[in-house]
Amino acid sequence: MKFTKSQQEAIGHDGGCIQLIACAGSGKTEVVSRRVTRLLKDGWDEGLRPANIVAFTFTERAAAELKDRIVSRVRETMGNVTGMAEMYVGTIHGFCLDLLQTEVPEFLKYGVLNEVQQVLFVNRSSKQSGLTTSKDLKGQPLRRYVETPRYIEAVNILREARLIEKELAGCSVVDGLKAYQGLLAEKRYLDYSGILLEAVRSIAENEAFRKRLAERIRYVIVDEYQDVNWRSSSRGVARIA
C-alpha cells in the first residue's frame, strides 16, 4: 500500500500524542496497524512487548478488524511474535471491566447490564431507580417506559461529567441518580457508564493499582468514532508516566 506523506508521518511519529482525522475508507485502520507494528519492531530490544500496548475501538467489530490487521502486519514484518494475544484491542468498556474484575475482587460478583437490560432494570424498579421520583422542566413526574431512555441518558451524563453542584441545586434527577446508583450497588450490577466510573475511581484511589497499570501500559491508541456523518478519528499515542 502506498501511503501519503501524512500517513507516513503518523506511522513513524516519535513524539507525544498524535491525532489523526480521516474519513471512512481512507486507510486509517491500516495506518494504525502499521504504527503498532513499527512501535513493536523499534522497541523490542528495549523490552517493549504486545502487552504494553492498548488499542481502544468504538465497537467489538472494529476491534476484531483492527486486531486481525495488526497480527497480520506484525507477522509480515517480524515473523511469529509471542504474546500477541496479550495486546488488548477492544472497547474501553471491556478494558475497564477486565481491570475491575482482575484488580477489585468485589466486582467479580457483579453482573453487567447492556443497554436493553438497563432500560428493563429502570422500568421494573421505576421508583427505586429514581425514574418516577424525578421531574421534567414543567415539574411533572417522569413516566415509566415513555421517558425512561431520556432519564437514563441524563443520569449517564451526570455521572460522566464534572458537575457544578450550585447550578444543579434542586434538580430532581440528581437525587434520582443517587437512588439509581444505590439500586445498582444493592443488586450488584454495573451498566456501561458505571464500568467507566468505577474503573476511574479505583485507579484514582489505589496507588498500587495505578503503579501496576503505569508499569504495564506504555502506549494507548484510541480509534474514536465521531457522530458528524463522515468523520472519525484515531488518537494515539499516549505514554503513561
C-alpha positions as CSV (number, residue, x, y, z in Angstrom):
1,M,0.0,0.0,0.0
2,K,1.3,3.5,-0.9
3,F,1.0,5.9,2.0
4,T,0.6,9.7,1.8
5,K,3.1,11.9,3.5
6,S,0.7,12.5,6.4
7,Q,0.1,8.7,6.8
8,Q,3.9,8.1,6.8
9,E,4.4,10.8,9.4
10,A,1.7,9.1,11.6
11,I,3.3,5.7,11.3
12,G,6.7,7.0,12.1
13,H,5.8,9.6,14.8
14,D,8.1,9.5,17.7
15,G,6.8,12.5,19.8
16,G,4.0,12.7,22.3
17,C,0.3,12.5,21.4
18,I,-0.8,12.5,17.8
19,Q,-4.3,12.8,16.4
20,L,-5.4,11.5,13.0
21,I,-8.7,12.7,11.5
22,A,-9.8,10.7,8.5
23,C,-13.0,9.7,6.7
24,A,-14.2,6.1,6.3
25,G,-12.2,4.1,3.8
26,S,-9.1,6.4,3.9
27,G,-6.8,3.7,5.3
28,K,-7.0,4.6,9.0
29,T,-7.0,1.0,10.2
30,E,-4.0,0.2,8.1
31,V,-2.1,3.2,9.4
32,V,-2.8,2.3,13.0
33,S,-1.8,-1.3,12.4
34,R,1.4,-0.2,10.7
35,R,2.1,2.2,13.6
36,V,1.7,-0.6,16.2
37,T,4.0,-2.8,14.1
38,R,6.7,-0.1,14.0
39,L,6.4,0.5,17.7
40,L,7.0,-3.2,18.5
41,K,9.8,-3.5,16.0
42,D,11.7,-0.4,17.1
43,G,11.1,-1.0,20.8
44,W,11.6,-4.8,21.0
45,D,15.2,-4.6,22.1
46,E,14.3,-2.1,24.8
47,G,11.7,-4.5,26.2
48,L,8.5,-3.4,24.6
49,R,6.0,-6.2,24.3
50,P,2.5,-6.6,22.9
51,A,1.0,-6.4,26.5
52,N,2.5,-2.9,26.8
53,I,0.2,-1.6,24.0
54,V,-3.6,-0.9,24.4
55,A,-5.9,-0.1,21.5
56,F,-9.4,1.1,22.1
57,T,-12.1,0.9,19.4
58,F,-15.7,2.1,19.2
59,T,-17.2,-1.4,18.6
60,E,-16.2,-5.0,19.0
61,R,-16.5,-5.4,15.3
62,A,-13.9,-2.7,14.7
63,A,-11.7,-4.3,17.3
64,A,-11.8,-7.6,15.5
65,E,-10.8,-6.0,12.2
66,L,-8.0,-3.9,13.8
67,K,-6.5,-6.8,15.8
68,D,-6.5,-9.1,12.7
69,R,-4.8,-6.4,10.7
70,I,-2.2,-5.8,13.5
71,V,-1.4,-9.5,13.8
72,S,-1.0,-9.8,10.0
73,R,1.3,-6.8,9.8
74,V,3.4,-7.9,12.7
75,R,3.8,-11.4,11.3
76,E,4.8,-9.9,7.9
77,T,7.4,-7.7,9.5
78,M,8.7,-9.6,12.5
79,G,7.6,-13.2,12.0
80,N,5.9,-15.0,14.8
81,V,5.9,-12.8,17.8
82,T,5.0,-14.4,21.1
83,G,2.5,-12.6,23.4
84,M,0.3,-11.0,20.7
85,A,-2.8,-12.3,22.5
86,E,-1.8,-10.2,25.5
87,M,-2.3,-7.0,23.5
88,Y,-5.7,-5.5,24.3
89,V,-7.7,-4.4,21.3
90,G,-11.3,-3.7,22.1
91,T,-13.8,-1.3,23.6
92,I,-12.8,0.9,26.6
93,H,-15.8,-0.6,28.5
94,G,-14.4,-4.1,28.0
95,F,-10.9,-3.0,29.1
96,C,-12.3,-1.2,32.3
97,L,-14.4,-4.2,33.2
98,D,-11.4,-6.5,32.9
99,L,-9.4,-4.2,35.2
100,L,-12.2,-4.1,37.8
101,Q,-12.6,-7.9,37.8
102,T,-8.9,-8.6,38.0
103,E,-7.9,-5.9,40.4
104,V,-11.0,-5.3,42.6
105,P,-12.4,-8.7,43.9
106,E,-15.7,-7.1,44.9
107,F,-16.7,-6.7,41.2
108,L,-16.3,-10.4,40.4
109,K,-19.8,-10.8,41.9
110,Y,-21.3,-8.1,39.7
111,G,-23.3,-8.6,36.5
112,V,-23.3,-6.2,33.6
113,L,-26.4,-4.6,32.1
114,N,-26.4,-3.9,28.4
115,E,-28.5,-1.0,27.1
116,V,-31.6,-3.1,26.7
117,Q,-31.3,-4.7,30.1
118,Q,-30.6,-1.2,31.7
119,V,-34.0,0.1,30.4
120,L,-35.8,-3.0,31.7
121,F,-34.0,-2.6,35.1
122,V,-35.1,1.0,35.4
123,N,-38.6,0.3,34.4
124,R,-39.1,-2.6,36.7
125,S,-37.9,-0.6,39.7
126,S,-39.2,2.8,38.5
127,K,-39.4,4.3,41.9
128,Q,-36.3,2.8,43.5
129,S,-34.3,3.7,40.4
130,G,-35.3,7.3,40.7
131,L,-37.3,7.4,37.5
132,T,-40.8,8.3,38.7
133,T,-39.5,10.4,41.6
134,S,-37.7,12.7,39.1
135,K,-39.5,15.5,37.3
136,D,-39.3,17.2,34.0
137,L,-38.9,21.0,33.4
138,K,-42.6,21.5,34.0
139,G,-42.5,19.8,37.3
140,Q,-44.3,16.7,36.1
141,P,-43.0,13.2,37.3
142,L,-41.2,11.3,34.6
143,R,-43.3,8.4,33.2
144,R,-42.2,4.8,33.1
145,Y,-41.5,3.4,29.6
146,V,-42.2,6.8,27.8
147,E,-39.3,8.8,29.3
148,T,-37.0,6.0,30.5
149,P,-34.5,6.5,27.7
150,R,-34.1,10.2,28.4
151,Y,-33.8,9.6,32.1
152,I,-31.0,7.0,31.6
153,E,-29.3,9.4,29.2
154,A,-29.5,12.2,31.9
155,V,-28.1,10.1,34.7
156,N,-25.2,8.9,32.4
157,I,-24.3,12.4,31.6
158,L,-24.4,13.4,35.3
159,R,-22.0,10.5,36.1
160,E,-19.6,11.2,33.3
161,A,-19.4,15.0,33.6
162,R,-17.8,17.4,36.0
163,L,-20.7,18.7,37.9
164,I,-21.3,22.2,39.1
165,E,-23.4,21.5,42.2
166,K,-24.5,25.1,42.6
167,E,-26.1,25.0,39.1
168,L,-27.8,21.7,39.8
169,A,-29.4,22.7,43.1
170,G,-32.9,21.4,43.3
171,C,-32.6,19.2,40.2
172,S,-34.6,16.1,41.0
173,V,-32.6,13.9,38.5
174,V,-29.5,14.4,40.8
175,D,-31.4,12.7,43.6
176,G,-32.7,10.2,41.1
177,L,-29.1,9.4,40.2
178,K,-28.2,8.7,43.8
179,A,-31.2,6.3,44.1
180,Y,-30.2,4.6,40.8
181,Q,-26.6,4.1,41.9
182,G,-27.8,2.7,45.2
183,L,-30.1,0.3,43.5
184,L,-27.3,-0.9,41.2
185,A,-25.0,-1.5,44.2
186,E,-27.7,-3.3,46.1
187,K,-28.5,-5.6,43.1
188,R,-24.7,-5.9,42.2
189,Y,-25.0,-4.6,38.7
190,L,-22.8,-2.4,36.6
191,D,-24.0,-0.6,33.5
192,Y,-21.7,0.9,30.8
193,S,-21.2,4.3,32.5
194,G,-20.8,2.6,35.8
195,I,-18.0,0.5,34.5
196,L,-16.0,3.6,33.5
197,L,-16.9,5.4,36.7
198,E,-15.8,2.5,39.0
199,A,-12.6,1.9,37.0
200,V,-11.6,5.6,37.2
201,R,-12.4,5.7,40.9
202,S,-10.4,2.5,41.6
203,I,-7.4,3.8,39.7
204,A,-7.5,7.2,41.4
205,E,-7.9,5.8,44.9
206,N,-5.5,2.8,44.7
207,E,-1.9,3.9,44.3
208,A,-0.6,0.3,44.0
209,F,-3.1,-0.4,41.3
210,R,-2.2,2.8,39.5
211,K,1.5,1.9,39.6
212,R,1.0,-1.6,38.2
213,L,-1.1,-0.1,35.4
214,A,1.5,2.5,34.6
215,E,4.3,-0.1,34.5
216,R,2.3,-2.3,32.2
217,I,1.0,0.2,29.6
218,R,3.3,2.3,27.6
219,Y,1.2,3.2,24.6
220,V,-2.5,3.9,24.2
221,I,-4.2,4.2,20.9
222,V,-7.8,5.2,20.6
223,D,-9.9,4.7,17.5
224,E,-12.8,7.1,18.2
225,Y,-16.0,7.4,16.2
226,Q,-17.3,11.0,16.0
227,D,-21.0,11.4,15.1
228,V,-20.6,14.0,12.4
229,N,-21.7,11.9,9.4
230,W,-18.4,11.2,7.7
231,R,-15.6,11.9,10.1
232,S,-13.9,9.6,12.6
233,S,-10.6,9.9,14.3
234,S,-7.8,7.8,15.7
235,R,-5.9,9.1,18.6
236,G,-2.5,7.8,19.8
237,V,0.0,7.7,21.2
238,A,-0.2,8.5,24.9
239,R,2.7,7.4,27.1
240,I,1.7,6.7,30.7
241,A,4.4,8.1,33.0
